[in-house]
Amino acid sequence: MPFVSSKNLLTNRKQRIQPRNERDLSHLSDIAQNKQQRAQLSAKIREAAEVTAAAAAVVVKAVVVDIGAGTVVAKQVVIVVVVVHVVVEVVVGKML
């Protein structure tokens, strides 16, 4: 077995440790970037949900229908909110 000095062992160890530390730092940077992207995405989804809720609130209308003989009935007409929701999901999907 060849003789290896302790100085060479220490140098080799430093060379092995350095890339691992750099790799760890880049990994932490990736984690921070992913957290930021998730926060932005959740903000967009929250905004889309608010738009959906606002659209659903606008969609429900009270309509007065005259049946005849002076009888008036109030009916609620609900345009399908699911369509609005699907449109918002498509918009959110494009934002992703």
Biopython code that builds the backbone (N, CA, C, O; Angstrom):
import numpy as np
from Bio.PDB.StructureBuilder import StructureBuilder

atoms = [
    (1, "MET", "N", (0.846, -1.173, 0.000)),
    (1, "MET", "CA", (0.000, 0.000, 0.000)),
    (1, "MET", "C", (0.893, 1.238, 0.000)),
    (1, "MET", "O", (1.820, 1.345, 0.803)),
    (2, "PRO", "N", (0.607, 2.170, -0.904)),
    (2, "PRO", "CA", (1.482, 3.357, -0.963)),
    (2, "PRO", "C", (1.287, 4.263, 0.243)),
    (2, "PRO", "O", (0.221, 4.304, 0.858)),
    (3, "PHE", "N", (2.335, 4.972, 0.551)),
    (3, "PHE", "CA", (2.293, 5.879, 1.677)),
    (3, "PHE", "C", (1.555, 7.160, 1.285)),
    (3, "PHE", "O", (1.861, 7.750, 0.249)),
    (4, "VAL", "N", (0.588, 7.600, 2.097)),
    (4, "VAL", "CA", (-0.158, 8.825, 1.851)),
    (4, "VAL", "C", (0.037, 9.742, 3.038)),
    (4, "VAL", "O", (-0.210, 9.359, 4.181)),
    (5, "SER", "N", (0.481, 10.954, 2.760)),
    (5, "SER", "CA", (0.732, 11.881, 3.867)),
    (5, "SER", "C", (-0.595, 12.434, 4.389)),
    (5, "SER", "O", (-1.606, 12.452, 3.686)),
    (6, "SER", "N", (-0.556, 12.879, 5.631)),
    (6, "SER", "CA", (-1.767, 13.428, 6.240)),
    (6, "SER", "C", (-2.177, 14.738, 5.555)),
    (6, "SER", "O", (-3.358, 15.088, 5.536)),
    (7, "LYS", "N", (-1.201, 15.458, 4.994)),
    (7, "LYS", "CA", (-1.516, 16.697, 4.278)),
    (7, "LYS", "C", (-2.348, 16.380, 3.038)),
    (7, "LYS", "O", (-3.327, 17.066, 2.742)),
    (8, "ASN", "N", (-1.952, 15.342, 2.323)),
    (8, "ASN", "CA", (-2.710, 14.956, 1.126)),
    (8, "ASN", "C", (-4.122, 14.495, 1.496)),
    (8, "ASN", "O", (-5.079, 14.786, 0.778)),
    (9, "LEU", "N", (-4.249, 13.788, 2.595)),
    (9, "LEU", "CA", (-5.570, 13.338, 3.031)),
    (9, "LEU", "C", (-6.462, 14.536, 3.348)),
    (9, "LEU", "O", (-7.637, 14.559, 2.984)),
    (10, "LEU", "N", (-5.889, 15.537, 4.033)),
    (10, "LEU", "CA", (-6.652, 16.726, 4.386)),
    (10, "LEU", "C", (-7.067, 17.502, 3.129)),
    (10, "LEU", "O", (-8.197, 17.984, 3.043)),
    (11, "THR", "N", (-6.169, 17.621, 2.171)),
    (11, "THR", "CA", (-6.462, 18.326, 0.912)),
    (11, "THR", "C", (-7.565, 17.595, 0.152)),
    (11, "THR", "O", (-8.499, 18.216, -0.354)),
    (12, "ASN", "N", (-7.447, 16.275, 0.077)),
    (12, "ASN", "CA", (-8.463, 15.487, -0.621)),
    (12, "ASN", "C", (-9.827, 15.636, 0.055)),
    (12, "ASN", "O", (-10.856, 15.747, -0.611)),
    (13, "ARG", "N", (-9.813, 15.635, 1.375)),
    (13, "ARG", "CA", (-11.069, 15.783, 2.114)),
    (13, "ARG", "C", (-11.704, 17.143, 1.829)),
    (13, "ARG", "O", (-12.914, 17.224, 1.619)),
    (14, "LYS", "N", (-10.911, 18.207, 1.818)),
    (14, "LYS", "CA", (-11.431, 19.544, 1.525)),
    (14, "LYS", "C", (-12.011, 19.596, 0.112)),
    (14, "LYS", "O", (-13.039, 20.230, -0.126)),
    (15, "GLN", "N", (-11.345, 18.929, -0.810)),
    (15, "GLN", "CA", (-11.829, 18.929, -2.194)),
    (15, "GLN", "C", (-13.148, 18.155, -2.317)),
    (15, "GLN", "O", (-14.002, 18.501, -3.134)),
    (16, "ARG", "N", (-13.304, 17.123, -1.511)),
    (16, "ARG", "CA", (-14.562, 16.362, -1.541)),
    (16, "ARG", "C", (-15.687, 17.131, -0.864)),
    (16, "ARG", "O", (-16.833, 17.078, -1.309)),
    (17, "ILE", "N", (-15.368, 17.842, 0.203)),
    (17, "ILE", "CA", (-16.388, 18.557, 0.969)),
    (17, "ILE", "C", (-16.884, 19.782, 0.207)),
    (17, "ILE", "O", (-18.078, 20.082, 0.240)),
    (18, "GLN", "N", (-16.001, 20.485, -0.470)),
    (18, "GLN", "CA", (-16.367, 21.740, -1.128)),
    (18, "GLN", "C", (-17.521, 21.567, -2.124)),
    (18, "GLN", "O", (-18.500, 22.308, -2.034)),
    (19, "PRO", "N", (-17.448, 20.628, -3.064)),
    (19, "PRO", "CA", (-18.573, 20.505, -4.005)),
    (19, "PRO", "C", (-19.876, 20.139, -3.305)),
    (19, "PRO", "O", (-20.948, 20.586, -3.713)),
    (20, "ARG", "N", (-19.788, 19.328, -2.255)),
    (20, "ARG", "CA", (-20.996, 18.932, -1.533)),
    (20, "ARG", "C", (-21.653, 20.151, -0.890)),
    (20, "ARG", "O", (-22.877, 20.281, -0.910)),
    (21, "ASN", "N", (-20.838, 21.046, -0.319)),
    (21, "ASN", "CA", (-21.394, 22.270, 0.278)),
    (21, "ASN", "C", (-22.032, 23.154, -0.777)),
    (21, "ASN", "O", (-23.100, 23.722, -0.549)),
    (22, "GLU", "N", (-21.390, 23.275, -1.924)),
    (22, "GLU", "CA", (-21.956, 24.072, -3.008)),
    (22, "GLU", "C", (-23.270, 23.467, -3.473)),
    (22, "GLU", "O", (-24.231, 24.179, -3.768)),
    (23, "ARG", "N", (-23.295, 22.157, -3.533)),
    (23, "ARG", "CA", (-24.522, 21.463, -3.934)),
    (23, "ARG", "C", (-25.635, 21.723, -2.921)),
    (23, "ARG", "O", (-26.786, 21.939, -3.301)),
    (24, "ASP", "N", (-25.294, 21.704, -1.646)),
    (24, "ASP", "CA", (-26.277, 21.979, -0.597)),
    (24, "ASP", "C", (-26.813, 23.402, -0.713)),
    (24, "ASP", "O", (-28.011, 23.641, -0.558)),
    (25, "LEU", "N", (-25.913, 24.338, -0.988)),
    (25, "LEU", "CA", (-26.345, 25.736, -1.126)),
    (25, "LEU", "C", (-27.270, 25.906, -2.327)),
    (25, "LEU", "O", (-28.268, 26.622, -2.251)),
    (26, "SER", "N", (-26.938, 25.248, -3.430)),
    (26, "SER", "CA", (-27.812, 25.372, -4.607)),
    (26, "SER", "C", (-29.160, 24.715, -4.321)),
    (26, "SER", "O", (-30.193, 25.183, -4.799)),
    (27, "HIS", "N", (-29.152, 23.635, -3.545)),
    (27, "HIS", "CA", (-30.402, 22.972, -3.176)),
    (27, "HIS", "C", (-31.274, 23.900, -2.325)),
    (27, "HIS", "O", (-32.487, 23.972, -2.520)),
    (28, "LEU", "N", (-30.650, 24.607, -1.384)),
    (28, "LEU", "CA", (-31.399, 25.559, -0.557)),
    (28, "LEU", "C", (-31.954, 26.697, -1.412)),
    (28, "LEU", "O", (-33.063, 27.179, -1.181)),
    (29, "SER", "N", (-31.176, 27.112, -2.391)),
    (29, "SER", "CA", (-31.645, 28.160, -3.305)),
    (29, "SER", "C", (-32.849, 27.670, -4.097)),
    (29, "SER", "O", (-33.809, 28.416, -4.293)),
    (30, "ASP", "N", (-32.806, 26.416, -4.555)),
    (30, "ASP", "CA", (-33.940, 25.835, -5.283)),
    (30, "ASP", "C", (-35.175, 25.772, -4.395)),
    (30, "ASP", "O", (-36.282, 26.061, -4.848)),
    (31, "ILE", "N", (-34.989, 25.395, -3.135)),
    (31, "ILE", "CA", (-36.117, 25.307, -2.201)),
    (31, "ILE", "C", (-36.743, 26.685, -2.005)),
    (31, "ILE", "O", (-37.967, 26.817, -2.015)),
    (32, "ALA", "N", (-35.915, 27.706, -1.829)),
    (32, "ALA", "CA", (-36.427, 29.066, -1.648)),
    (32, "ALA", "C", (-37.178, 29.533, -2.893)),
    (32, "ALA", "O", (-38.222, 30.177, -2.795)),
    (33, "GLN", "N", (-36.638, 29.202, -4.056)),
    (33, "GLN", "CA", (-37.290, 29.594, -5.305)),
    (33, "GLN", "C", (-38.628, 28.868, -5.459)),
    (33, "GLN", "O", (-39.613, 29.465, -5.893)),
    (34, "ASN", "N", (-38.663, 27.585, -5.103)),
    (34, "ASN", "CA", (-39.915, 26.825, -5.182)),
    (34, "ASN", "C", (-40.963, 27.392, -4.233)),
    (34, "ASN", "O", (-42.139, 27.474, -4.588)),
    (35, "LYS", "N", (-40.554, 27.781, -3.037)),
    (35, "LYS", "CA", (-41.498, 28.379, -2.087)),
    (35, "LYS", "C", (-42.079, 29.664, -2.645)),
    (35, "LYS", "O", (-43.274, 29.927, -2.510)),
    (36, "GLN", "N", (-41.223, 30.467, -3.277)),
    (36, "GLN", "CA", (-41.683, 31.727, -3.854)),
    (36, "GLN", "C", (-42.669, 31.452, -4.990)),
    (36, "GLN", "O", (-43.692, 32.128, -5.096)),
    (37, "GLN", "N", (-42.375, 30.479, -5.827)),
    (37, "GLN", "CA", (-43.280, 30.135, -6.927)),
    (37, "GLN", "C", (-44.610, 29.628, -6.398)),
    (37, "GLN", "O", (-45.663, 29.976, -6.932)),
    (38, "ARG", "N", (-44.574, 28.803, -5.345)),
    (38, "ARG", "CA", (-45.823, 28.302, -4.751)),
    (38, "ARG", "C", (-46.647, 29.440, -4.176)),
    (38, "ARG", "O", (-47.871, 29.447, -4.301)),
    (39, "ALA", "N", (-45.978, 30.409, -3.541)),
    (39, "ALA", "CA", (-46.695, 31.550, -2.975)),
    (39, "ALA", "C", (-47.365, 32.368, -4.081)),
    (39, "ALA", "O", (-48.508, 32.800, -3.935)),
    (40, "GLN", "N", (-46.643, 32.580, -5.193)),
    (40, "GLN", "CA", (-47.229, 33.312, -6.314)),
    (40, "GLN", "C", (-48.403, 32.554, -6.902)),
    (40, "GLN", "O", (-49.428, 33.151, -7.231)),
    (41, "LEU", "N", (-48.262, 31.236, -7.037)),
    (41, "LEU", "CA", (-49.331, 30.424, -7.599)),
    (41, "LEU", "C", (-50.560, 30.419, -6.701)),
    (41, "LEU", "O", (-51.685, 30.520, -7.190)),
    (42, "SER", "N", (-50.357, 30.303, -5.399)),
    (42, "SER", "CA", (-51.504, 30.307, -4.496)),
    (42, "SER", "C", (-52.198, 31.668, -4.505)),
    (42, "SER", "O", (-53.416, 31.742, -4.347)),
    (43, "ALA", "N", (-51.432, 32.740, -4.688)),
    (43, "ALA", "CA", (-52.048, 34.071, -4.791)),
    (43, "ALA", "C", (-52.905, 34.158, -6.053)),
    (43, "ALA", "O", (-53.991, 34.737, -6.027)),
    (44, "LYS", "N", (-52.424, 33.588, -7.150)),
    (44, "LYS", "CA", (-53.199, 33.597, -8.395)),
    (44, "LYS", "C", (-54.465, 32.761, -8.252)),
    (44, "LYS", "O", (-55.527, 33.146, -8.739)),
    (45, "ILE", "N", (-54.350, 31.618, -7.583)),
    (45, "ILE", "CA", (-55.519, 30.745, -7.389)),
    (45, "ILE", "C", (-56.533, 31.433, -6.483)),
    (45, "ILE", "O", (-57.737, 31.360, -6.729)),
    (46, "ARG", "N", (-56.048, 32.107, -5.428)),
    (46, "ARG", "CA", (-56.943, 32.847, -4.543)),
    (46, "ARG", "C", (-57.681, 33.933, -5.318)),
    (46, "ARG", "O", (-58.883, 34.133, -5.142)),
    (47, "GLU", "N", (-56.945, 34.628, -6.174)),
    (47, "GLU", "CA", (-57.555, 35.692, -6.986)),
    (47, "GLU", "C", (-58.613, 35.098, -7.922)),
    (47, "GLU", "O", (-59.685, 35.678, -8.095)),
    (48, "ALA", "N", (-58.313, 33.947, -8.521)),
    (48, "ALA", "CA", (-59.281, 33.302, -9.413)),
    (48, "ALA", "C", (-60.515, 32.854, -8.648)),
    (48, "ALA", "O", (-61.630, 32.940, -9.162)),
    (49, "ALA", "N", (-60.325, 32.378, -7.423)),
    (49, "ALA", "CA", (-61.466, 31.972, -6.600)),
    (49, "ALA", "C", (-62.336, 33.175, -6.259)),
    (49, "ALA", "O", (-63.563, 33.074, -6.243)),
    (50, "GLU", "N", (-61.703, 34.309, -5.989)),
    (50, "GLU", "CA", (-62.468, 35.528, -5.709)),
    (50, "GLU", "C", (-63.259, 35.963, -6.941)),
    (50, "GLU", "O", (-64.402, 36.406, -6.828)),
    (51, "VAL", "N", (-62.641, 35.835, -8.120)),
    (51, "VAL", "CA", (-63.335, 36.176, -9.363)),
    (51, "VAL", "C", (-64.530, 35.264, -9.557)),
    (51, "VAL", "O", (-65.605, 35.713, -9.955)),
    (52, "THR", "N", (-64.341, 33.972, -9.274)),
    (52, "THR", "CA", (-65.445, 33.012, -9.406)),
    (52, "THR", "C", (-66.580, 33.364, -8.449)),
    (52, "THR", "O", (-67.751, 33.340, -8.827)),
    (53, "ALA", "N", (-66.225, 33.688, -7.216)),
    (53, "ALA", "CA", (-67.254, 34.038, -6.229)),
    (53, "ALA", "C", (-67.988, 35.307, -6.643)),
    (53, "ALA", "O", (-69.207, 35.398, -6.498)),
    (54, "ALA", "N", (-67.251, 36.283, -7.156)),
    (54, "ALA", "CA", (-67.885, 37.528, -7.599)),
    (54, "ALA", "C", (-68.807, 37.263, -8.787)),
    (54, "ALA", "O", (-69.904, 37.817, -8.867)),
    (55, "ALA", "N", (-68.353, 36.410, -9.709)),
    (55, "ALA", "CA", (-69.181, 36.078, -10.870)),
    (55, "ALA", "C", (-70.425, 35.324, -10.433)),
    (55, "ALA", "O", (-71.509, 35.552, -10.970)),
    (56, "ALA", "N", (-70.281, 34.430, -9.465)),
    (56, "ALA", "CA", (-71.437, 33.674, -8.977)),
    (56, "ALA", "C", (-72.428, 34.613, -8.294)),
    (56, "ALA", "O", (-73.638, 34.415, -8.402)),
    (57, "ALA", "N", (-71.938, 35.615, -7.602)),
    (57, "ALA", "CA", (-72.828, 36.564, -6.936)),
    (57, "ALA", "C", (-73.588, 37.410, -7.958)),
    (57, "ALA", "O", (-74.742, 37.775, -7.732)),
    (58, "VAL", "N", (-72.948, 37.714, -9.064)),
    (58, "VAL", "CA", (-73.592, 38.537, -10.093)),
    (58, "VAL", "C", (-74.622, 37.718, -10.872)),
    (58, "VAL", "O", (-75.630, 38.255, -11.331)),
    (59, "VAL", "N", (-74.365, 36.431, -11.016)),
    (59, "VAL", "CA", (-75.181, 35.587, -11.881)),
    (59, "VAL", "C", (-76.600, 35.390, -11.352)),
    (59, "VAL", "O", (-77.534, 35.283, -12.146)),
    (60, "VAL", "N", (-76.783, 35.338, -10.048)),
    (60, "VAL", "CA", (-78.107, 35.078, -9.478)),
    (60, "VAL", "C", (-78.938, 36.359, -9.535)),
    (60, "VAL", "O", (-78.564, 37.390, -8.975)),
    (61, "LYS", "N", (-80.083, 36.265, -10.230)),
    (61, "LYS", "CA", (-80.944, 37.449, -10.390)),
    (61, "LYS", "C", (-82.382, 37.069, -10.062)),
    (61, "LYS", "O", (-82.816, 35.942, -10.299)),
    (62, "ALA", "N", (-83.095, 38.018, -9.522)),
    (62, "ALA", "CA", (-84.517, 37.810, -9.261)),
    (62, "ALA", "C", (-85.292, 38.360, -10.454)),
    (62, "ALA", "O", (-85.077, 39.496, -10.877)),
    (63, "VAL", "N", (-86.192, 37.544, -10.989)),
    (63, "VAL", "CA", (-86.968, 37.946, -12.158)),
    (63, "VAL", "C", (-88.443, 37.918, -11.792)),
    (63, "VAL", "O", (-88.928, 36.964, -11.185)),
    (64, "VAL", "N", (-89.135, 38.961, -12.163)),
    (64, "VAL", "CA", (-90.570, 39.031, -11.884)),
    (64, "VAL", "C", (-91.317, 38.534, -13.126)),
    (64, "VAL", "O", (-91.137, 39.043, -14.232)),
    (65, "VAL", "N", (-92.153, 37.530, -12.905)),
    (65, "VAL", "CA", (-92.910, 36.936, -14.008)),
    (65, "VAL", "C", (-94.394, 37.199, -13.780)),
    (65, "VAL", "O", (-94.919, 36.946, -12.696)),
    (66, "ASP", "N", (-95.061, 37.707, -14.806)),
    (66, "ASP", "CA", (-96.504, 37.970, -14.720)),
    (66, "ASP", "C", (-97.238, 36.752, -15.261)),
    (66, "ASP", "O", (-97.211, 36.490, -16.464)),
    (67, "ILE", "N", (-97.889, 36.014, -14.385)),
    (67, "ILE", "CA", (-98.606, 34.805, -14.793)),
    (67, "ILE", "C", (-99.943, 35.183, -15.442)),
    (67, "ILE", "O", (-100.419, 34.481, -16.334)),
    (68, "GLY", "N", (-100.511, 36.223, -15.024)),
    (68, "GLY", "CA", (-101.796, 36.636, -15.579)),
    (68, "GLY", "C", (-102.780, 36.872, -14.451)),
    (68, "GLY", "O", (-102.567, 36.410, -13.330)),
    (69, "ALA", "N", (-103.859, 37.590, -14.742)),
    (69, "ALA", "CA", (-104.910, 37.916, -13.779)),
    (69, "ALA", "C", (-104.344, 38.656, -12.583)),
    (69, "ALA", "O", (-104.826, 38.511, -11.460)),
    (70, "GLY", "N", (-103.310, 39.454, -12.838)),
    (70, "GLY", "CA", (-102.770, 40.292, -11.778)),
    (70, "GLY", "C", (-101.860, 39.560, -10.808)),
    (70, "GLY", "O", (-101.440, 40.136, -9.805)),
    (71, "THR", "N", (-101.545, 38.293, -11.089)),
    (71, "THR", "CA", (-100.673, 37.530, -10.190)),
    (71, "THR", "C", (-99.219, 37.708, -10.651)),
    (71, "THR", "O", (-98.883, 37.489, -11.815)),
    (72, "VAL", "N", (-98.405, 38.096, -9.733)),
    (72, "VAL", "CA", (-96.988, 38.281, -10.051)),
    (72, "VAL", "C", (-96.175, 37.340, -9.164)),
    (72, "VAL", "O", (-96.341, 37.308, -7.944)),
    (73, "VAL", "N", (-95.315, 36.595, -9.793)),
    (73, "VAL", "CA", (-94.480, 35.639, -9.053)),
    (73, "VAL", "C", (-93.013, 36.017, -9.268)),
    (73, "VAL", "O", (-92.578, 36.290, -10.387)),
    (74, "ALA", "N", (-92.290, 36.023, -8.197)),
    (74, "ALA", "CA", (-90.850, 36.288, -8.307)),
    (74, "ALA", "C", (-90.117, 34.962, -8.362)),
    (74, "ALA", "O", (-90.265, 34.121, -7.476)),
    (75, "LYS", "N", (-89.325, 34.780, -9.409)),
    (75, "LYS", "CA", (-88.533, 33.558, -9.544)),
    (75, "LYS", "C", (-87.057, 33.952, -9.578)),
    (75, "LYS", "O", (-86.686, 35.041, -10.016)),
    (76, "GLN", "N", (-86.263, 33.054, -9.114)),
    (76, "GLN", "CA", (-84.826, 33.299, -9.223)),
    (76, "GLN", "C", (-84.295, 32.517, -10.408)),
    (76, "GLN", "O", (-84.502, 31.309, -10.523)),
    (77, "VAL", "N", (-83.608, 33.230, -11.287)),
    (77, "VAL", "CA", (-82.991, 32.600, -12.448)),
    (77, "VAL", "C", (-81.501, 32.506, -12.166)),
    (77, "VAL", "O", (-80.830, 33.503, -11.898)),
    (78, "VAL", "N", (-81.011, 31.290, -12.233)),
    (78, "VAL", "CA", (-79.591, 31.073, -11.958)),
    (78, "VAL", "C", (-78.927, 30.599, -13.242)),
    (78, "VAL", "O", (-79.190, 29.501, -13.733)),
    (79, "ILE", "N", (-78.078, 31.437, -13.762)),
    (79, "ILE", "CA", (-77.279, 31.024, -14.918)),
    (79, "ILE", "C", (-76.197, 30.104, -14.354)),
    (79, "ILE", "O", (-75.701, 30.314, -13.247)),
    (80, "VAL", "N", (-75.849, 29.107, -15.113)),
    (80, "VAL", "CA", (-74.977, 28.051, -14.594)),
    (80, "VAL", "C", (-73.634, 28.626, -14.160)),
    (80, "VAL", "O", (-72.859, 29.142, -14.965)),
    (81, "VAL", "N", (-73.391, 28.518, -12.867)),
    (81, "VAL", "CA", (-72.146, 29.032, -12.283)),
    (81, "VAL", "C", (-70.993, 28.100, -12.617)),
    (81, "VAL", "O", (-69.833, 28.513, -12.612)),
    (82, "VAL", "N", (-71.305, 26.855, -12.905)),
    (82, "VAL", "CA", (-70.257, 25.883, -13.236)),
    (82, "VAL", "C", (-69.484, 26.355, -14.464)),
    (82, "VAL", "O", (-68.268, 26.178, -14.532)),
    (83, "VAL", "N", (-70.170, 26.950, -15.429)),
    (83, "VAL", "CA", (-69.495, 27.451, -16.624)),
    (83, "VAL", "C", (-68.477, 28.510, -16.246)),
    (83, "VAL", "O", (-67.356, 28.506, -16.756)),
    (84, "VAL", "N", (-68.853, 29.410, -15.364)),
    (84, "VAL", "CA", (-67.933, 30.448, -14.908)),
    (84, "VAL", "C", (-66.743, 29.812, -14.211)),
    (84, "VAL", "O", (-65.599, 30.220, -14.410)),
    (85, "HIS", "N", (-67.027, 28.810, -13.392)),
    (85, "HIS", "CA", (-65.958, 28.140, -12.661)),
    (85, "HIS", "C", (-64.988, 27.453, -13.629)),
    (85, "HIS", "O", (-63.774, 27.522, -13.439)),
    (86, "VAL", "N", (-65.511, 26.798, -14.653)),
    (86, "VAL", "CA", (-64.651, 26.124, -15.638)),
    (86, "VAL", "C", (-63.796, 27.143, -16.370)),
    (86, "VAL", "O", (-62.614, 26.903, -16.618)),
    (87, "VAL", "N", (-64.385, 28.278, -16.717)),
    (87, "VAL", "CA", (-63.615, 29.325, -17.396)),
    (87, "VAL", "C", (-62.479, 29.800, -16.501)),
    (87, "VAL", "O", (-61.359, 29.995, -16.974)),
    (88, "VAL", "N", (-62.751, 29.985, -15.226)),
    (88, "VAL", "CA", (-61.704, 30.426, -14.298)),
    (88, "VAL", "C", (-60.625, 29.361, -14.173)),
    (88, "VAL", "O", (-59.441, 29.691, -14.113)),
    (89, "GLU", "N", (-61.013, 28.083, -14.131)),
    (89, "GLU", "CA", (-60.015, 27.011, -14.052)),
    (89, "GLU", "C", (-59.120, 27.005, -15.282)),
    (89, "GLU", "O", (-57.917, 26.770, -15.176)),
    (90, "VAL", "N", (-59.699, 27.260, -16.445)),
    (90, "VAL", "CA", (-58.898, 27.310, -17.674)),
    (90, "VAL", "C", (-57.913, 28.478, -17.608)),
    (90, "VAL", "O", (-56.756, 28.343, -18.004)),
    (91, "VAL", "N", (-58.374, 29.617, -17.110)),
    (91, "VAL", "CA", (-57.495, 30.781, -16.983)),
    (91, "VAL", "C", (-56.364, 30.480, -16.003)),
    (91, "VAL", "O", (-55.206, 30.802, -16.269)),
    (92, "VAL", "N", (-56.701, 29.863, -14.871)),
    (92, "VAL", "CA", (-55.674, 29.504, -13.885)),
    (92, "VAL", "C", (-54.713, 28.485, -14.494)),
    (92, "VAL", "O", (-53.504, 28.559, -14.274)),
    (93, "GLY", "N", (-55.249, 27.541, -15.257)),
    (93, "GLY", "CA", (-54.394, 26.550, -15.920)),
    (93, "GLY", "C", (-53.403, 27.208, -16.863)),
    (93, "GLY", "O", (-52.255, 26.775, -16.953)),
    (94, "LYS", "N", (-53.830, 28.245, -17.566)),
    (94, "LYS", "CA", (-52.920, 28.951, -18.465)),
    (94, "LYS", "C", (-51.888, 29.746, -17.689)),
    (94, "LYS", "O", (-50.774, 29.953, -18.172)),
    (95, "MET", "N", (-52.247, 30.200, -16.479)),
    (95, "MET", "CA", (-51.282, 30.933, -15.660)),
    (95, "MET", "C", (-50.202, 30.000, -15.135)),
    (95, "MET", "O", (-49.078, 30.426, -14.871)),
    (96, "LEU", "N", (-50.547, 28.724, -14.984)),
    (96, "LEU", "CA", (-49.561, 27.774, -14.479)),
    (96, "LEU", "C", (-48.510, 27.565, -15.531)),
    (96, "LEU", "O", (-47.571, 26.797, -15.321)),
]
sb = StructureBuilder()
sb.init_structure("model")
sb.init_model(0)
sb.init_chain("A")
sb.init_seg("    ")
for serial, (resi, resn, name, xyz) in enumerate(atoms, 1):
    if name == "N":
        sb.init_residue(resn, " ", resi, " ")
    sb.init_atom(name, np.array(xyz, "f"), 0.0, 1.0, " ", f" {name:<3s}", serial, name[0])
structure = sb.get_structure()
